[in-house]
Amino acid sequence: MGEVWQDLRVGDRIRLVAEPPEWQRPGYQLPPCTLRLWRRLIARGRPLRVFEVDKWGAPWVRCRFRRPDGSWGHHFLAIVESGWVRVKPRSTKRRP
């Protein structure tokens, strides 16, 4: 059985809701910048769109944050752990 993230396709929207429990395993190495980015995205609460699935099948999202000097910092994150939920698409029908 495959991982849930393997079902993600380009254009799917997700929201990060928790730190992946995989990160708590003994010996798991995680760059501090990845943890900071994940926590910022949880706090932001906005959905992220999958913009690419690489040749290994990993879905990637991208985001940007405004820096103190007014410029933009761009970030890219592979979603290969849990800690996210799929965002349901809004209805395209207009109300009368």
Buried (B, 14 or more C-beta within 10 A) or exposed (E): EEEEBEEBEEEBBBBBEEBBEEBEEEEEEBEEEEEEBBEEBBEEEEBBEBEEBEEEEBBBBEBEEEEEEEEEEEBEBBBBBBBBEEBEEEEEEEEE
